[in-house]
Amino acid sequence: MQRLNNKFKNNLETANWAESMGYYDVAVSRRYYAILQKMLYIIKRNGYNKSFEDENSHKKIKNYFSQNIKLNKNQKWYIGHIWNIKKARNKSDYSENEISREDFEIEIKEISDEILNILEGAGV
C-alpha cells in the first residue's frame, strides 16, 4: 500500500518538474495519475482490498472514492472535476496539439491543486 503513496509522490514531483520546464503535456498527465494514485491509496488505506485492475479502473476508482470516502458537498464538486483533468490528459497524450501554459494554468493547475488539497485530508 505504501508503494501507491510513493507513486503518488513521484508523479506529483514529476508533474511539478515538468511544469517548471514548460512541459505542460507531461505535467497534465503526471498530475492526473498522481491524483488517481492518491485516491487509490486512500481507498486501500480505508480497508478496500479488491483490485481495480481492468479497463474501467479509473472510473471505478473515482466512483468508489466519491461514494465511500467522506467528503462534503464542495469537496465532491471538486473531485468530480477529475474527468476534466482526464480529458486534458487524453489530449496531452494522444493529440498532436500541445497544452499551452495558459490552458494548463486555467484548466488544470487550479482544479488539480484543490483536488490534491482535498485528498491530503480525505479518509483520515
Secondary structure, 3 states (H helix, E strand, C coil): CHHHHHHHHHHHHHHHHHHHHCCHHHHHHHHHHHHHHHHHHHHHHCCCCCCCCCCCHHHHHHHHHHHHCCCCHHHHHHHHCHHHHHHHHHHHHHCCCCCCHHHHHHHHHHHHHHHHHHHHHCCC
